[in-house]
Amino acid sequence: MKETLYNLIQSQGEGAVTFGDVAINLIAALLIGVLIYTAYRATHSGTIYSERFNISLVMVTLVTTMVMCVIGNNISLSLGMVGALSIVRFRTAIKDPRDTIYIFWAVAVGICCGVSDYLIALLGSIVIFMFLVLFGFVRNTDRTLIIIRGSVNAITEAEKIVDLVLDKKAVRRVHNVDIGVDGESIFETSSAFMKKCEKKNGSLEEKLSEIEGLNSISVVCQDDEISG
């Protein structure tokens, strides 16, 4: 049994890739990596575009290709590589969920190019690129918070104004009242819906500013790009 396992491991070490094979694999990985770079640059919709992260995607493609060229069909070497990589911890913060997809894309292309399967790498990348071009510019609808602070009577009147202007479709998330002092009320809606209602019913801020007893009126726009 030991001899059989030893012969199997020894046979996996045969047929090492040549210099030409490695060069072709790396060139193919570089070309498709540039496609990934272009896709990320064209479809990025975050607050801050990171050129270093985009270049890192190309580097991940090349490094993965190098690893696959080294491993090849060698079982013993692949087990050793897994053990070596298991001690590495990656702590890069991913702010946009789509960035994770780009990382997996780069790794997948590197694996394909490392085993000289260029057809899957190219066709898969073209399909992913076309999908990202068509849907990569989709953004989340902004969440708008209307924060009103003032006396209890003023807050009550302000809530009626908000319901009137926004057609009673704004969701009241917070309603705090200190008896005999001040209160706070927070409504949630979307910026697009708020603009639509204001065109029909008038400016919400102007109507609220006419109420006596209000201390502050804040309109806060939030989306998934904001992180603490």
Phi and psi in degrees as a GROMACS rama.xvg file:
@    title "Ramachandran Plot"
@    xaxis  label "Phi"
@    yaxis  label "Psi"
@TYPE xy
-65.298  -40.027  LYS-2
-66.1144  -37.7555  GLU-3
-63.396  -45.0691  THR-4
-64.5825  -39.649  LEU-5
-64.9091  -42.5651  TYR-6
-64.8548  -36.7852  ASN-7
-63.6774  -44.3317  LEU-8
-66.3798  -39.2738  ILE-9
-64.86  -40.531  GLN-10
-66.5598  -27.592  SER-11
-70.3378  -21.1177  GLN-12
-81.2971  -9.66482  GLY-13
-80.3062  158.271  GLU-14
74.8399  43.1034  GLY-15
-64.4643  149.95  ALA-16
-70.149  150.182  VAL-17
-90.7879  173.213  THR-18
-61.535  -39.0997  PHE-19
-65.0439  -39.9837  GLY-20
-62.9493  -44.5645  ASP-21
-62.8773  -42.6229  VAL-22
-62.4535  -43.9886  ALA-23
-65.0548  -41.7128  ILE-24
-60.8805  -44.3468  ASN-25
-68.7749  -38.4985  LEU-26
-65.3182  -42.8884  ILE-27
-63.0412  -41.1146  ALA-28
-65.1039  -38.253  ALA-29
-65.281  -43.1058  LEU-30
-64.8006  -44.9428  LEU-31
-72.1198  -30.5665  ILE-32
-62.3216  -36.1978  GLY-33
-65.197  -34.9963  VAL-34
-63.5244  -42.2454  LEU-35
-62.943  -42.2291  ILE-36
-58.6302  -46.2362  TYR-37
-64.6379  -41.4451  THR-38
-63.4361  -43.1968  ALA-39
-66.2574  -41.6699  TYR-40
-65.6646  -37.5599  ARG-41
-77.1273  -31.3652  ALA-42
-106.544  0.880331  THR-43
-66.7051  130.633  HIS-44
-128.098  15.078  SER-45
-75.0608  176.825  GLY-46
-68.6095  -42.4845  THR-47
-126.048  123.913  ILE-48
-86.9607  129.039  TYR-49
-105.047  108.361  SER-50
-67.5067  -35.052  GLU-51
-65.4437  -40.0962  ARG-52
-64.5359  -40.0815  PHE-53
-64.38  -42.76  ASN-54
-65.1648  -34.5028  ILE-55
-62.2597  -30.4738  SER-56
-62.6585  -40.916  LEU-57
-65.5866  -40.7216  VAL-58
-65.0571  -38.3846  MET-59
-61.2248  -40.7693  VAL-60
-60.5584  -45.472  THR-61
-68.0109  -43.0633  LEU-62
-64.4983  -42.2243  VAL-63
-62.6463  -38.7695  THR-64
-62.5221  -43.1655  THR-65
-59.8079  -44.5349  MET-66
-61.9136  -43.4492  VAL-67
-67.4774  -33.7337  MET-68
-65.7085  -36.7905  CYS-69
-70.3075  -44.154  VAL-70
-68.6316  -52.7787  ILE-71
57.1404  -127.555  GLY-72
-106.575  17.225  ASN-73
-84.3452  109.895  ASN-74
-67.1471  -45.6304  ILE-75
-62.4931  -39.9341  SER-76
-69.1937  -36.0865  LEU-77
-65.9323  -39.2292  SER-78
-65.7039  -39.2369  LEU-79
-66.5026  -36.5742  GLY-80
-67.4697  -39.2613  MET-81
-62.2377  -42.0985  VAL-82
-65.1123  -38.0249  GLY-83
-68.2189  -41.1062  ALA-84
-74.9205  -19.9489  LEU-85
-68.4521  -19.6584  SER-86
-86.4712  -7.04867  ILE-87
-88.4025  131.146  VAL-88
-114.354  127.401  ARG-89
-102.704  121.609  PHE-90
-122.34  27.3761  ARG-91
-71.7958  127.007  THR-92
-75.3747  127.333  ALA-93
-103.889  107.224  ILE-94
-84.7273  -31.9673  LYS-95
-109.638  125.475  ASP-96
-56.49  -27.2571  PRO-97
-69.4606  -22.1548  ARG-98
-62.8592  -33.3772  ASP-99
-63.1256  -38.3053  THR-100
-62.8711  -41.2933  ILE-101
-63.9696  -37.4428  TYR-102
-64.9469  -45.7433  ILE-103
-63.3066  -37.2347  PHE-104
-60.5581  -46.7608  TRP-105
-62.6981  -42.7169  ALA-106
-64.734  -42.9541  VAL-107
-62.8115  -42.2979  ALA-108
-64.5776  -40.4257  VAL-109
-61.9387  -39.7025  GLY-110
-64.8942  -45.022  ILE-111
-63.2667  -45.6236  CYS-112
-68.4672  -31.8968  CYS-113
-66.0684  -27.0909  GLY-114
-104.854  14.8445  VAL-115
64.5401  28.3474  SER-116
-100.239  73.5609  ASP-117
-72.1971  -29.1823  TYR-118
-63.2251  -46.9057  LEU-119
-64.4417  -41.9347  ILE-120
-62.4422  -43.2493  ALA-121
-72.2829  -50.0886  LEU-122
-65.1589  -42.341  LEU-123
-62.0146  -40.4007  GLY-124
-68.1024  -37.4018  SER-125
-64.2501  -43.7793  ILE-126
-62.8563  -45.3141  VAL-127
-64.0236  -41.2402  ILE-128
-61.5396  -45.6223  PHE-129
-62.8805  -40.48  MET-130
-63.2795  -42.2328  PHE-131
-67.9478  -36.8042  LEU-132
-64.5205  -37.9943  VAL-133
-75.6954  -38.3301  LEU-134
-119.922  3.22618  PHE-135
-71.7089  -17.5411  GLY-136
-94.5557  6.72067  PHE-137
-70.2019  129.718  VAL-138
-121.58  154.925  ARG-139
-74.8176  146.557  ASN-140
-68.3676  133.337  THR-141
-64.7552  143.867  ASP-142
-103.287  120.524  ARG-143
-107.579  127.408  THR-144
-107.281  130.441  LEU-145
-107.308  111.647  ILE-146
-108.272  121.036  ILE-147
-122.12  129.147  ILE-148
-129.26  140.651  ARG-149
168.811  -163.91  GLY-150
-68.4106  162.891  SER-151
-61.574  -44.2986  VAL-152
-65.6319  -39.0391  ASN-153
-67.2337  -37.4534  ALA-154
-64.4036  -41.5485  ILE-155
-61.2394  -43.7355  THR-156
-68.6508  -36.4599  GLU-157
-65.9488  -36.6773  ALA-158
-63.6792  -35.778  GLU-159
-66.6958  -37.1569  LYS-160
-66.4946  -41.2451  ILE-161
-62.7478  -43.627  VAL-162
-63.064  -36.4978  ASP-163
-69.9959  -47.0149  LEU-164
-71.7443  -39.9076  VAL-165
-97.4176  20.17  LEU-166
56.0875  33.4077  ASP-167
58.6989  26.0126  LYS-168
-108.353  -1.6248  LYS-169
-80.2492  135.245  ALA-170
-89.8973  125.534  VAL-171
-83.6521  113.366  ARG-172
-91.77  -34.9954  ARG-173
-135.391  139.529  VAL-174
-145.349  96.7028  HIS-175
-108.907  133.767  ASN-176
-135.736  124.89  VAL-177
-97.8684  114.574  ASP-178
-55.2604  123.797  ILE-179
79.4801  -1.35421  GLY-180
-121.321  -112.916  VAL-181
-119.106  171.994  ASP-182
-142.562  174.333  GLY-183
-145.479  140.646  GLU-184
-138.773  133.656  SER-185
-124.343  125.608  ILE-186
-111.241  149.017  PHE-187
-120.147  133.923  GLU-188
-153.469  -169.872  THR-189
-112.026  152.03  SER-190
-64.344  -37.5996  SER-191
-64.7863  -44.2055  ALA-192
-67.0066  -36.9338  PHE-193
-64.6478  -43.0238  MET-194
-64.2401  -38.6651  LYS-195
-63.7887  -44.2247  LYS-196
-69.4832  -35.7571  CYS-197
-68.177  -30.5061  GLU-198
-65.541  -32.8735  LYS-199
-88.7096  -39.1289  LYS-200
-111.271  -1.12654  ASN-201
99.5631  168.259  GLY-202
-69.5083  128.727  SER-203
-69.0612  -41.7001  LEU-204
-64.2362  -39.2997  GLU-205
-65.0427  -41.7864  GLU-206
-67.6235  -38.5389  LYS-207
-70.3833  -33.8458  LEU-208
-66.8693  -17.9005  SER-209
-80.3327  -11.0048  GLU-210
-82.7169  126.604  ILE-211
-79.3051  137.976  GLU-212
104.737  -7.2081  GLY-213
-82.133  133.692  LEU-214
-90.2671  -37.2995  ASN-215
-156.581  150.818  SER-216
-131.138  116.694  ILE-217
-121.937  134.364  SER-218
-116.694  112.876  VAL-219
-114.633  126.757  VAL-220
-103.941  124.621  CYS-221
-122.843  150.15  GLN-222
-148.289  -176.022  ASP-223
-73.6635  -10.2324  ASP-224
-77.7303  -17.259  GLU-225
-84.6442  126.197  ILE-226
-136.467  146.318  SER-227
